[in-house]
Amino acid sequence: MHGAAEEGAYYHLWWHPRNFGKNTGGNLAMLEKLLQYHKVSLKD
């Protein structure tokens, strides 16, 4: 994800709905951490 951001490339982040829905709260928290990391890493 970081490398794709540095290169201006696409990064496909994908969850199948049936897998994401099994632990929705935990999966949304993980997604939030990934997006926050990406937001911060783009500033470097």
DAFENRA-V145654 format. One record per residue. N is the residue number from 1. RES is the residue in one letter. PHI is phi as a letter, one per 40 degrees, with the letter a starting at -180 (999 if undefined). Layout:
# DAFENRA-V145654
[[N & RES & PHI] [N & RES & PHI]]
This chain:
# DAFENRA-V145654
[[1 & M & 999] [2 & H & c] [3 & G & c] [4 & A & c] [5 & A & c] [6 & E & c] [7 & E & c] [8 & G & g] [9 & A & c] [10 & Y & c] [11 & Y & b] [12 & H & c] [13 & L & b] [14 & W & b] [15 & W & b] [16 & H & c] [17 & P & d] [18 & R & c] [19 & N & c] [20 & F & c] [21 & G & c] [22 & K & c] [23 & N & b] [24 & T & d] [25 & G & c] [26 & G & c] [27 & N & c] [28 & L & c] [29 & A & c] [30 & M & c] [31 & L & c] [32 & E & c] [33 & K & c] [34 & L & c] [35 & L & c] [36 & Q & c] [37 & Y & d] [38 & H & c] [39 & K & c] [40 & V & c] [41 & S & c] [42 & L & c] [43 & K & c] [44 & D & c]]
